[in-house]
Every structure is written in C-alpha cells, then in structure tokens.
Amino acid sequence: MEEKTFSIPNITCGHCVMAIQNELGALDGVASVDGDADQKRITVKWDAPATLEKITETLKEINYPASS
C-alpha cells in the first residue's frame, strides 16, 4: 500500500474535503482519503490499479490540483 499527503491550496472548507474524498474514493484501488481543511491537506492510501499519476490527474480534473 502506498500513502502520500498532498497540499491542496484550493481547499477552503469541509465541503471541499468531502468532494475530494468522494472523487478519489471512487477510483479503483484507493483505500482511504483523509483530509484537513485547516491545513489544506489530504492523505491518500492506495494500491494498484490506482497510481500517483491517476490521483494527481483526478485532483486537477476536479479543480483541486496538488501544489508542488
């Protein structure tokens, strides 16, 4: 299982975190998505077939791109 914490500057509230959890949680292989609106961070745990690239692409598609 892989795990990564992403900094998401566009997060402004709990609803943002819920939207990200719903979208990423729908990806095959994503085990969990935990978010903190105050810290503007989410932590994702996944296995194949999910990939880091697919997760970051999905974040961009839903207008919550991870900062580098």
PQR file with spaces between the fields and no chain letter, atoms N, CA, C, O and H, PARSE charges and radii, in Angstrom:
ATOM       1  N    MET     1       0.841   -1.179    0.000 -0.4000 1.5000
ATOM       2  CA   MET     1       0.000    0.000    0.000 -0.0000 2.0000
ATOM       3  C    MET     1       0.883    1.236    0.000  0.5500 1.7000
ATOM       4  O    MET     1       1.856    1.333    0.747 -0.5500 1.4000
ATOM       5  N    GLU     2       0.517    2.171   -0.852 -0.4000 1.5000
ATOM       6  CA   GLU     2       1.242    3.440   -0.904 -0.0000 2.0000
ATOM       7  C    GLU     2       0.432    4.507   -0.181  0.5500 1.7000
ATOM       8  O    GLU     2      -0.791    4.410   -0.073 -0.5500 1.4000
ATOM       9  H    GLU     2      -0.275    2.092   -1.459  0.4000 1.0000
ATOM      10  N    GLU     3       1.125    5.521    0.310 -0.4000 1.5000
ATOM      11  CA   GLU     3       0.463    6.619    1.011 -0.0000 2.0000
ATOM      12  C    GLU     3       1.192    7.915    0.692  0.5500 1.7000
ATOM      13  O    GLU     3       2.421    7.968    0.655 -0.5500 1.4000
ATOM      14  H    GLU     3       2.118    5.600    0.223  0.4000 1.0000
ATOM      15  N    LYS     4       0.401    8.960    0.463 -0.4000 1.5000
ATOM      16  CA   LYS     4       1.006   10.270    0.200 -0.0000 2.0000
ATOM      17  C    LYS     4       0.084   11.346    0.743  0.5500 1.7000
ATOM      18  O    LYS     4      -1.140   11.239    0.667 -0.5500 1.4000
ATOM      19  H    LYS     4      -0.598    8.917    0.494  0.4000 1.0000
ATOM      20  N    THR     5       0.699   12.389    1.294 -0.4000 1.5000
ATOM      21  CA   THR     5      -0.045   13.564    1.734 -0.0000 2.0000
ATOM      22  C    THR     5       0.161   14.663    0.701  0.5500 1.7000
ATOM      23  O    THR     5       1.288   14.998    0.336 -0.5500 1.4000
ATOM      24  H    THR     5       1.693   12.476    1.356  0.4000 1.0000
ATOM      25  N    PHE     6      -0.954   15.213    0.243 -0.4000 1.5000
ATOM      26  CA   PHE     6      -0.943   16.260   -0.776 -0.0000 2.0000
ATOM      27  C    PHE     6      -1.332   17.595   -0.152  0.5500 1.7000
ATOM      28  O    PHE     6      -2.231   17.655    0.687 -0.5500 1.4000
ATOM      29  H    PHE     6      -1.870   14.942    0.540  0.4000 1.0000
ATOM      30  N    SER     7      -0.661   18.650   -0.557 -0.4000 1.5000
ATOM      31  CA   SER     7      -1.045   20.007   -0.191 -0.0000 2.0000
ATOM      32  C    SER     7      -1.968   20.519   -1.301  0.5500 1.7000
ATOM      33  O    SER     7      -1.589   20.549   -2.472 -0.5500 1.4000
ATOM      34  H    SER     7       0.070   18.601   -1.238  0.4000 1.0000
ATOM      35  N    ILE     8      -3.194   20.924   -0.913 -0.4000 1.5000
ATOM      36  CA   ILE     8      -4.200   21.357   -1.884 -0.0000 2.0000
ATOM      37  C    ILE     8      -4.621   22.790   -1.538  0.5500 1.7000
ATOM      38  O    ILE     8      -5.504   22.983   -0.703 -0.5500 1.4000
ATOM      39  H    ILE     8      -3.502   20.900    0.039  0.4000 1.0000
ATOM      40  N    PRO     9      -4.006   23.791   -2.164 -0.5600 1.5000
ATOM      41  CA   PRO     9      -4.300   25.189   -1.808  0.2800 2.0000
ATOM      42  C    PRO     9      -5.757   25.598   -2.010  0.5500 1.7000
ATOM      43  O    PRO     9      -6.227   26.520   -1.342 -0.5500 1.4000
ATOM      44  N    ASN    10      -6.493   24.930   -2.924 -0.4000 1.5000
ATOM      45  CA   ASN    10      -7.876   25.316   -3.207 -0.0000 2.0000
ATOM      46  C    ASN    10      -8.869   24.871   -2.138  0.5500 1.7000
ATOM      47  O    ASN    10     -10.037   25.256   -2.204 -0.5500 1.4000
ATOM      48  H    ASN    10      -6.111   24.182   -3.466  0.4000 1.0000
ATOM      49  N    ILE    11      -8.452   24.082   -1.163 -0.4000 1.5000
ATOM      50  CA   ILE    11      -9.372   23.659   -0.107 -0.0000 2.0000
ATOM      51  C    ILE    11      -9.697   24.874    0.767  0.5500 1.7000
ATOM      52  O    ILE    11      -8.806   25.539    1.296 -0.5500 1.4000
ATOM      53  H    ILE    11      -7.504   23.770   -1.110  0.4000 1.0000
ATOM      54  N    THR    12     -11.012   25.144    0.902 -0.4000 1.5000
ATOM      55  CA   THR    12     -11.436   26.265    1.744 -0.0000 2.0000
ATOM      56  C    THR    12     -12.324   25.825    2.901  0.5500 1.7000
ATOM      57  O    THR    12     -12.499   26.572    3.864 -0.5500 1.4000
ATOM      58  H    THR    12     -11.736   24.604    0.472  0.4000 1.0000
ATOM      59  N    CYS    13     -12.895   24.606    2.817 -0.4000 1.5000
ATOM      60  CA   CYS    13     -13.822   24.180    3.867 -0.0000 2.0000
ATOM      61  C    CYS    13     -13.983   22.667    3.856  0.5500 1.7000
ATOM      62  O    CYS    13     -13.391   21.969    3.032 -0.5500 1.4000
ATOM      63  H    CYS    13     -12.753   23.999    2.034  0.4000 1.0000
ATOM      64  N    GLY    14     -14.778   22.185    4.768 -0.4000 1.5000
ATOM      65  CA   GLY    14     -15.041   20.756    4.862 -0.0000 2.0000
ATOM      66  C    GLY    14     -15.732   20.193    3.633  0.5500 1.7000
ATOM      67  O    GLY    14     -15.538   19.027    3.290 -0.5500 1.4000
ATOM      68  H    GLY    14     -15.258   22.752    5.437  0.4000 1.0000
ATOM      69  N    HIS    15     -16.534   21.011    2.968 -0.4000 1.5000
ATOM      70  CA   HIS    15     -17.194   20.530    1.756 -0.0000 2.0000
ATOM      71  C    HIS    15     -16.177   20.227    0.652  0.5500 1.7000
ATOM      72  O    HIS    15     -16.361   19.294   -0.129 -0.5500 1.4000
ATOM      73  H    HIS    15     -16.691   21.959    3.247  0.4000 1.0000
ATOM      74  N    CYS    16     -15.114   21.015    0.595 -0.4000 1.5000
ATOM      75  CA   CYS    16     -14.039   20.752   -0.370 -0.0000 2.0000
ATOM      76  C    CYS    16     -13.419   19.390   -0.087  0.5500 1.7000
ATOM      77  O    CYS    16     -13.196   18.598   -1.003 -0.5500 1.4000
ATOM      78  H    CYS    16     -14.965   21.773    1.229  0.4000 1.0000
ATOM      79  N    VAL    17     -13.145   19.125    1.176 -0.4000 1.5000
ATOM      80  CA   VAL    17     -12.552   17.849    1.566 -0.0000 2.0000
ATOM      81  C    VAL    17     -13.493   16.709    1.193  0.5500 1.7000
ATOM      82  O    VAL    17     -13.048   15.678    0.687 -0.5500 1.4000
ATOM      83  H    VAL    17     -13.326   19.768    1.920  0.4000 1.0000
ATOM      84  N    MET    18     -14.804   16.888    1.441 -0.4000 1.5000
ATOM      85  CA   MET    18     -15.772   15.845    1.111 -0.0000 2.0000
ATOM      86  C    MET    18     -15.818   15.591   -0.394  0.5500 1.7000
ATOM      87  O    MET    18     -15.921   14.442   -0.824 -0.5500 1.4000
ATOM      88  H    MET    18     -15.166   17.725    1.852  0.4000 1.0000
ATOM      89  N    ALA    19     -15.744   16.648   -1.193 -0.4000 1.5000
ATOM      90  CA   ALA    19     -15.755   16.489   -2.653 -0.0000 2.0000
ATOM      91  C    ALA    19     -14.540   15.684   -3.107  0.5500 1.7000
ATOM      92  O    ALA    19     -14.655   14.798   -3.954 -0.5500 1.4000
ATOM      93  H    ALA    19     -15.660   17.582   -0.844  0.4000 1.0000
ATOM      94  N    ILE    20     -13.380   15.995   -2.541 -0.4000 1.5000
ATOM      95  CA   ILE    20     -12.158   15.267   -2.891 -0.0000 2.0000
ATOM      96  C    ILE    20     -12.274   13.810   -2.443  0.5500 1.7000
ATOM      97  O    ILE    20     -11.902   12.901   -3.185 -0.5500 1.4000
ATOM      98  H    ILE    20     -13.287   16.715   -1.853  0.4000 1.0000
ATOM      99  N    GLN    21     -12.788   13.587   -1.234 -0.4000 1.5000
ATOM     100  CA   GLN    21     -12.948   12.214   -0.739 -0.0000 2.0000
ATOM     101  C    GLN    21     -13.880   11.411   -1.643  0.5500 1.7000
ATOM     102  O    GLN    21     -13.604   10.248   -1.937 -0.5500 1.4000
ATOM     103  H    GLN    21     -13.091   14.325   -0.632  0.4000 1.0000
ATOM     104  N    ASN    22     -14.968   12.015   -2.082 -0.4000 1.5000
ATOM     105  CA   ASN    22     -15.915   11.316   -2.956 -0.0000 2.0000
ATOM     106  C    ASN    22     -15.285   10.962   -4.290  0.5500 1.7000
ATOM     107  O    ASN    22     -15.440    9.839   -4.768 -0.5500 1.4000
ATOM     108  H    ASN    22     -15.192   12.960   -1.843  0.4000 1.0000
ATOM     109  N    GLU    23     -14.574   11.910   -4.901 -0.4000 1.5000
ATOM     110  CA   GLU    23     -13.982   11.676   -6.217 -0.0000 2.0000
ATOM     111  C    GLU    23     -12.835   10.670   -6.160  0.5500 1.7000
ATOM     112  O    GLU    23     -12.797    9.730   -6.954 -0.5500 1.4000
ATOM     113  H    GLU    23     -14.448   12.822   -4.513  0.4000 1.0000
ATOM     114  N    LEU    24     -11.910   10.859   -5.239 -0.4000 1.5000
ATOM     115  CA   LEU    24     -10.775    9.940   -5.152 -0.0000 2.0000
ATOM     116  C    LEU    24     -11.212    8.577   -4.631  0.5500 1.7000
ATOM     117  O    LEU    24     -10.676    7.549   -5.046 -0.5500 1.4000
ATOM     118  H    LEU    24     -11.941   11.623   -4.594  0.4000 1.0000
ATOM     119  N    GLY    25     -12.181    8.569   -3.726 -0.4000 1.5000
ATOM     120  CA   GLY    25     -12.684    7.308   -3.181 -0.0000 2.0000
ATOM     121  C    GLY    25     -13.328    6.428   -4.234  0.5500 1.7000
ATOM     122  O    GLY    25     -13.420    5.214   -4.054 -0.5500 1.4000
ATOM     123  H    GLY    25     -12.617    9.404   -3.390  0.4000 1.0000
ATOM     124  N    ALA    26     -13.778    7.023   -5.334 -0.4000 1.5000
ATOM     125  CA   ALA    26     -14.406    6.267   -6.422 -0.0000 2.0000
ATOM     126  C    ALA    26     -13.379    5.587   -7.327  0.5500 1.7000
ATOM     127  O    ALA    26     -13.746    4.742   -8.143 -0.5500 1.4000
ATOM     128  H    ALA    26     -13.703    8.010   -5.481  0.4000 1.0000
ATOM     129  N    LEU    27     -12.104    5.941   -7.196 -0.4000 1.5000
ATOM     130  CA   LEU    27     -11.062    5.324   -8.020 -0.0000 2.0000
ATOM     131  C    LEU    27     -10.767    3.913   -7.524  0.5500 1.7000
ATOM     132  O    LEU    27     -10.629    3.687   -6.322 -0.5500 1.4000
ATOM     133  H    LEU    27     -11.806    6.628   -6.533  0.4000 1.0000
ATOM     134  N    ASP    28     -10.672    2.960   -8.460 -0.4000 1.5000
ATOM     135  CA   ASP    28     -10.312    1.591   -8.089 -0.0000 2.0000
ATOM     136  C    ASP    28      -8.931    1.581   -7.457  0.5500 1.7000
ATOM     137  O    ASP    28      -7.977    2.126   -8.012 -0.5500 1.4000
ATOM     138  H    ASP    28     -10.784    3.143   -9.437  0.4000 1.0000
ATOM     139  N    GLY    29      -8.835    0.959   -6.293 -0.4000 1.5000
ATOM     140  CA   GLY    29      -7.549    0.824   -5.619 -0.0000 2.0000
ATOM     141  C    GLY    29      -7.328    1.815   -4.492  0.5500 1.7000
ATOM     142  O    GLY    29      -6.444    1.613   -3.661 -0.5500 1.4000
ATOM     143  H    GLY    29      -9.610    0.517   -5.842  0.4000 1.0000
ATOM     144  N    VAL    30      -8.121    2.893   -4.446 -0.4000 1.5000
ATOM     145  CA   VAL    30      -7.958    3.877   -3.367 -0.0000 2.0000
ATOM     146  C    VAL    30      -8.616    3.315   -2.107  0.5500 1.7000
ATOM     147  O    VAL    30      -9.813    3.028   -2.096 -0.5500 1.4000
ATOM     148  H    VAL    30      -8.839    3.058   -5.122  0.4000 1.0000
ATOM     149  N    ALA    31      -7.823    3.163   -1.054 -0.4000 1.5000
ATOM     150  CA   ALA    31      -8.303    2.568    0.196 -0.0000 2.0000
ATOM     151  C    ALA    31      -8.877    3.610    1.146  0.5500 1.7000
ATOM     152  O    ALA    31      -9.882    3.359    1.812 -0.5500 1.4000
ATOM     153  H    ALA    31      -6.851    3.396   -1.063  0.4000 1.0000
ATOM     154  N    SER    32      -8.243    4.779    1.212 -0.4000 1.5000
ATOM     155  CA   SER    32      -8.752    5.817    2.110 -0.0000 2.0000
ATOM     156  C    SER    32      -8.282    7.196    1.663  0.5500 1.7000
ATOM     157  O    SER    32      -7.231    7.355    1.042 -0.5500 1.4000
ATOM     158  H    SER    32      -7.427    4.983    0.672  0.4000 1.0000
ATOM     159  N    VAL    33      -9.105    8.185    2.006 -0.4000 1.5000
ATOM     160  CA   VAL    33      -8.793    9.588    1.729 -0.0000 2.0000
ATOM     161  C    VAL    33      -9.164   10.366    2.988  0.5500 1.7000
ATOM     162  O    VAL    33     -10.340   10.475    3.334 -0.5500 1.4000
ATOM     163  H    VAL    33      -9.959    8.055    2.510  0.4000 1.0000
ATOM     164  N    ASP    34      -8.167   10.899    3.661 -0.4000 1.5000
ATOM     165  CA   ASP    34      -8.393   11.701    4.864 -0.0000 2.0000
ATOM     166  C    ASP    34      -7.978   13.127    4.568  0.5500 1.7000
ATOM     167  O    ASP    34      -6.943   13.361    3.945 -0.5500 1.4000
ATOM     168  H    ASP    34      -7.212   10.810    3.380  0.4000 1.0000
ATOM     169  N    GLY    35      -8.785   14.084    5.013 -0.4000 1.5000
ATOM     170  CA   GLY    35      -8.473   15.475    4.720 -0.0000 2.0000
ATOM     171  C    GLY    35      -8.535   16.367    5.937  0.5500 1.7000
ATOM     172  O    GLY    35      -9.198   16.058    6.927 -0.5500 1.4000
ATOM     173  H    GLY    35      -9.626   13.893    5.519  0.4000 1.0000
ATOM     174  N    ASP    36      -7.829   17.485    5.846 -0.4000 1.5000
ATOM     175  CA   ASP    36      -7.821   18.504    6.886 -0.0000 2.0000
ATOM     176  C    ASP    36      -7.973   19.851    6.195  0.5500 1.7000
ATOM     177  O    ASP    36      -7.036   20.349    5.572 -0.5500 1.4000
ATOM     178  H    ASP    36      -7.290   17.736    5.041  0.4000 1.0000
ATOM     179  N    ALA    37      -9.170   20.440    6.310 -0.4000 1.5000
ATOM     180  CA   ALA    37      -9.442   21.706    5.624 -0.0000 2.0000
ATOM     181  C    ALA    37      -8.563   22.832    6.162  0.5500 1.7000
ATOM     182  O    ALA    37      -8.124   23.689    5.395 -0.5500 1.4000
ATOM     183  H    ALA    37      -9.932   20.036    6.816  0.4000 1.0000
ATOM     184  N    ASP    38      -8.299   22.843    7.464 -0.4000 1.5000
ATOM     185  CA   ASP    38      -7.484   23.909    8.052 -0.0000 2.0000
ATOM     186  C    ASP    38      -6.046   23.868    7.544  0.5500 1.7000
ATOM     187  O    ASP    38      -5.443   24.912    7.295 -0.5500 1.4000
ATOM     188  H    ASP    38      -8.655   22.147    8.088  0.4000 1.0000
ATOM     189  N    GLN    39      -5.501   22.677    7.391 -0.4000 1.5000
ATOM     190  CA   GLN    39      -4.129   22.515    6.915 -0.0000 2.0000
ATOM     191  C    GLN    39      -4.050   22.485    5.391  0.5500 1.7000
ATOM     192  O    GLN    39      -2.958   22.534    4.824 -0.5500 1.4000
ATOM     193  H    GLN    39      -5.991   21.829    7.593  0.4000 1.0000
ATOM     194  N    LYS    40      -5.223   22.404    4.714 -0.4000 1.5000
ATOM     195  CA   LYS    40      -5.288   22.317    3.250 -0.0000 2.0000
ATOM     196  C    LYS    40      -4.495   21.118    2.739  0.5500 1.7000
ATOM     197  O    LYS    40      -3.717   21.217    1.790 -0.5500 1.4000
ATOM     198  H    LYS    40      -6.110   22.365    5.174  0.4000 1.0000
ATOM     199  N    ARG    41      -4.721   19.968    3.407 -0.4000 1.5000
ATOM     200  CA   ARG    41      -4.006   18.749    3.058 -0.0000 2.0000
ATOM     201  C    ARG    41      -4.958   17.567    2.990  0.5500 1.7000
ATOM     202  O    ARG    41      -5.969   17.520    3.691 -0.5500 1.4000
ATOM     203  H    ARG    41      -5.353   19.888    4.178  0.4000 1.0000
ATOM     204  N    ILE    42      -4.616   16.614    2.132 -0.4000 1.5000
ATOM     205  CA   ILE    42      -5.300   15.330    2.125 -0.0000 2.0000
ATOM     206  C    ILE    42      -4.245   14.232    2.110  0.5500 1.7000
ATOM     207  O    ILE    42      -3.161   14.401    1.551 -0.5500 1.4000
ATOM     208  H    ILE    42      -3.795   16.652    1.562  0.4000 1.0000
ATOM     209  N    THR    43      -4.576   13.112    2.728 -0.4000 1.5000
ATOM     210  CA   THR    43      -3.703   11.946    2.731 -0.0000 2.0000
ATOM     211  C    THR    43      -4.463   10.813    2.068  0.5500 1.7000
ATOM     212  O    THR    43      -5.583   10.479    2.454 -0.5500 1.4000
ATOM     213  H    THR    43      -5.457   12.975    3.182  0.4000 1.0000
ATOM     214  N    VAL    44      -3.829   10.232    1.063 -0.4000 1.5000
ATOM     215  CA   VAL    44      -4.454    9.160    0.287 -0.0000 2.0000
ATOM     216  C    VAL    44      -3.636    7.886    0.447  0.5500 1.7000
ATOM     217  O    VAL    44      -2.407    7.911    0.375 -0.5500 1.4000
ATOM     218  H    VAL    44      -2.919   10.503    0.750  0.4000 1.0000
ATOM     219  N    LYS    45      -4.337    6.761    0.668 -0.4000 1.5000
ATOM     220  CA   LYS    45      -3.707    5.445    0.699 -0.0000 2.0000
ATOM     221  C    LYS    45      -4.293    4.650   -0.457  0.5500 1.7000
ATOM     222  O    LYS    45      -5.506    4.630   -0.664 -0.5500 1.4000
ATOM     223  H    LYS    45      -5.335    6.741    0.727  0.4000 1.0000
ATOM     224  N    TRP    46      -3.405    3.990   -1.214 -0.4000 1.5000
ATOM     225  CA   TRP    46      -3.892    3.245   -2.376 -0.0000 2.0000
ATOM     226  C    TRP    46      -3.015    2.057   -2.710  0.5500 1.7000
ATOM     227  O    TRP    46      -1.868    1.948   -2.278 -0.5500 1.4000
ATOM     228  H    TRP    46      -2.419    4.007   -1.047  0.4000 1.0000
ATOM     229  N    ASP    47      -3.606    1.169   -3.499 -0.4000 1.5000
ATOM     230  CA   ASP    47      -2.932    0.025   -4.108 -0.0000 2.0000
ATOM     231  C    ASP    47      -3.277    0.043   -5.583  0.5500 1.7000
ATOM     232  O    ASP    47      -4.144    0.808   -6.006 -0.5500 1.4000
ATOM     233  H    ASP    47      -4.538    1.258   -3.849  0.4000 1.0000
ATOM     234  N    ALA    48      -2.610   -0.795   -6.378 -0.4000 1.5000
ATOM     235  CA   ALA    48      -2.948   -0.933   -7.794 -0.0000 2.0000
ATOM     236  C    ALA    48      -4.408   -1.399   -7.889  0.5500 1.7000
ATOM     237  O    ALA    48      -4.851   -2.180   -7.047 -0.5500 1.4000
ATOM     238  H    ALA    48      -1.906   -1.417   -6.035  0.4000 1.0000
ATOM     239  N    PRO    49      -5.149   -0.947   -8.877 -0.5600 1.5000
ATOM     240  CA   PRO    49      -4.710   -0.268  -10.089  0.2800 2.0000
ATOM     241  C    PRO    49      -4.563    1.255   -9.954  0.5500 1.7000
ATOM     242  O    PRO    49      -4.182    1.909  -10.925 -0.5500 1.4000
ATOM     243  N    ALA    50      -4.849    1.832   -8.802 -0.4000 1.5000
ATOM     244  CA   ALA    50      -4.663    3.279   -8.630 -0.0000 2.0000
ATOM     245  C    ALA    50      -3.176    3.608   -8.704  0.5500 1.7000
ATOM     246  O    ALA    50      -2.332    2.811   -8.295 -0.5500 1.4000
ATOM     247  H    ALA    50      -5.160    1.301   -8.013  0.4000 1.0000
ATOM     248  N    THR    51      -2.869    4.788   -9.229 -0.4000 1.5000
ATOM     249  CA   THR    51      -1.479    5.244   -9.325 -0.0000 2.0000
ATOM     250  C    THR    51      -1.409    6.690   -8.853  0.5500 1.7000
ATOM     251  O    THR    51      -2.418    7.393   -8.813 -0.5500 1.4000
ATOM     252  H    THR    51      -3.556    5.435   -9.561  0.4000 1.0000
ATOM     253  N    LEU    52      -0.207    7.119   -8.497 -0.4000 1.5000
ATOM     254  CA   LEU    52       0.008    8.506   -8.112 -0.0000 2.0000
ATOM     255  C    LEU    52      -0.414    9.428   -9.253  0.5500 1.7000
ATOM     256  O    LEU    52      -1.025   10.472   -9.020 -0.5500 1.4000
ATOM     257  H    LEU    52       0.612    6.547   -8.529  0.4000 1.0000
ATOM     258  N    GLU    53      -0.088    9.041  -10.484 -0.4000 1.5000
ATOM     259  CA   GLU    53      -0.435    9.872  -11.641 -0.0000 2.0000
ATOM     260  C    GLU    53      -1.946   10.014  -11.787  0.5500 1.7000
ATOM     261  O    GLU    53      -2.444   11.108  -12.052 -0.5500 1.4000
ATOM     262  H    GLU    53       0.409    8.194  -10.673  0.4000 1.0000
ATOM     263  N    LYS    54      -2.681    8.911  -11.614 -0.4000 1.5000
ATOM     264  CA   LYS    54      -4.143    8.954  -11.746 -0.0000 2.0000
ATOM     265  C    LYS    54      -4.752    9.824  -10.644  0.5500 1.7000
ATOM     266  O    LYS    54      -5.700   10.567  -10.895 -0.5500 1.4000
ATOM     267  H    LYS    54      -2.277    8.022  -11.398  0.4000 1.0000
ATOM     268  N    ILE    55      -4.219    9.735   -9.446 -0.4000 1.5000
ATOM     269  CA   ILE    55      -4.726   10.541   -8.333 -0.0000 2.0000
ATOM     270  C    ILE    55      -4.479   12.026   -8.603  0.5500 1.7000
ATOM     271  O    ILE    55      -5.384   12.842   -8.429 -0.5500 1.4000
ATOM     272  H    ILE    55      -3.449    9.131   -9.243  0.4000 1.0000
ATOM     273  N    THR    56      -3.264   12.384   -9.025 -0.4000 1.5000
ATOM     274  CA   THR    56      -2.976   13.801   -9.284 -0.0000 2.0000
ATOM     275  C    THR    56      -3.769   14.310  -10.484  0.5500 1.7000
ATOM     276  O    THR    56      -4.189   15.467  -10.487 -0.5500 1.4000
ATOM     277  H    THR    56      -2.529   11.721   -9.166  0.4000 1.0000
ATOM     278  N    GLU    57      -3.983   13.475  -11.504 -0.4000 1.5000
ATOM     279  CA   GLU    57      -4.809   13.868  -12.643 -0.0000 2.0000
ATOM     280  C    GLU    57      -6.243   14.144  -12.203  0.5500 1.7000
ATOM     281  O    GLU    57      -6.851   15.129  -12.621 -0.5500 1.4000
ATOM     282  H    GLU    57      -3.641   12.535  -11.501  0.4000 1.0000
ATOM     283  N    THR    58      -6.774   13.271  -11.361 -0.4000 1.5000
ATOM     284  CA   THR    58      -8.147   13.439  -10.879 -0.0000 2.0000
ATOM     285  C    THR    58      -8.264   14.720  -10.066  0.5500 1.7000
ATOM     286  O    THR    58      -9.247   15.447  -10.203 -0.5500 1.4000
ATOM     287  H    THR    58      -6.280   12.470  -11.021  0.4000 1.0000
ATOM     288  N    LEU    59      -7.286   15.006   -9.229 -0.4000 1.5000
ATOM     289  CA   LEU    59      -7.314   16.252   -8.450 -0.0000 2.0000
ATOM     290  C    LEU    59      -7.351   17.472   -9.377  0.5500 1.7000
ATOM     291  O    LEU    59      -8.075   18.430   -9.106 -0.5500 1.4000
ATOM     292  H    LEU    59      -6.487   14.415   -9.117  0.4000 1.0000
ATOM     293  N    LYS    60      -6.583   17.445  -10.457 -0.4000 1.5000
ATOM     294  CA   LYS    60      -6.592   18.555  -11.418 -0.0000 2.0000
ATOM     295  C    LYS    60      -7.957   18.666  -12.091  0.5500 1.7000
ATOM     296  O    LYS    60      -8.492   19.763  -12.244 -0.5500 1.4000
ATOM     297  H    LYS    60      -5.994   16.667  -10.677  0.4000 1.0000
ATOM     298  N    GLU    61      -8.523   17.514  -12.494 -0.4000 1.5000
ATOM     299  CA   GLU    61      -9.822   17.496  -13.193 -0.0000 2.0000
ATOM     300  C    GLU    61     -10.937   18.091  -12.337  0.5500 1.7000
ATOM     301  O    GLU    61     -11.847   18.728  -12.867 -0.5500 1.4000
ATOM     302  H    GLU    61      -8.088   16.622  -12.369  0.4000 1.0000
ATOM     303  N    ILE    62     -10.878   17.893  -11.032 -0.4000 1.5000
ATOM     304  CA   ILE    62     -11.955   18.396  -10.159 -0.0000 2.0000
ATOM     305  C    ILE    62     -11.606   19.752   -9.550  0.5500 1.7000
ATOM     306  O    ILE    62     -12.255   20.203   -8.606 -0.5500 1.4000
ATOM     307  H    ILE    62     -10.138   17.376  -10.602  0.4000 1.0000
ATOM     308  N    ASN    63     -10.586   20.390  -10.094 -0.4000 1.5000
ATOM     309  CA   ASN    63     -10.171   21.742   -9.694 -0.0000 2.0000
ATOM     310  C    ASN    63      -9.593   21.835   -8.283  0.5500 1.7000
ATOM     311  O    ASN    63      -9.735   22.856   -7.612 -0.5500 1.4000
ATOM     312  H    ASN    63     -10.059   20.024  -10.861  0.4000 1.0000
ATOM     313  N    TYR    64      -8.946   20.770   -7.846 -0.4000 1.5000
ATOM     314  CA   TYR    64      -8.204   20.771   -6.582 -0.0000 2.0000
ATOM     315  C    TYR    64      -6.784   20.271   -6.838  0.5500 1.7000
ATOM     316  O    TYR    64      -6.368   19.267   -6.259 -0.5500 1.4000
ATOM     317  H    TYR    64      -8.831   19.940   -8.392  0.4000 1.0000
ATOM     318  N    PRO    65      -6.036   20.965   -7.703 -0.5600 1.5000
ATOM     319  CA   PRO    65      -4.683   20.474   -8.023  0.2800 2.0000
ATOM     320  C    PRO    65      -3.765   20.530   -6.800  0.5500 1.7000
ATOM     321  O    PRO    65      -3.828   21.457   -5.992 -0.5500 1.4000
ATOM     322  N    ALA    66      -2.923   19.523   -6.694 -0.4000 1.5000
ATOM     323  CA   ALA    66      -1.936   19.497   -5.606 -0.0000 2.0000
ATOM     324  C    ALA    66      -0.816   20.465   -5.940  0.5500 1.7000
ATOM     325  O    ALA    66      -0.379   20.550   -7.087 -0.5500 1.4000
ATOM     326  H    ALA    66      -2.872   18.770   -7.350  0.4000 1.0000
ATOM     327  N    SER    67      -0.354   21.196   -4.931 -0.4000 1.5000
ATOM     328  CA   SER    67       0.780   22.097   -5.172 -0.0000 2.0000
ATOM     329  C    SER    67       2.060   21.286   -5.149  0.5500 1.7000
ATOM     330  O    SER    67       2.147   20.254   -4.484 -0.5500 1.4000
ATOM     331  H    SER    67      -0.710   21.127   -3.999  0.4000 1.0000
ATOM     332  N    SER    68       3.066   21.773   -5.896 -0.4000 1.5000
ATOM     333  CA   SER    68       4.312   21.002   -5.926 -0.0000 2.0000
ATOM     334  C    SER    68       5.270   21.456   -4.874  0.5500 1.7000
ATOM     335  O    SER    68       6.368   20.910   -4.762 -0.5500 1.4000
ATOM     336  H    SER    68       2.995   22.612   -6.436  0.4000 1.0000
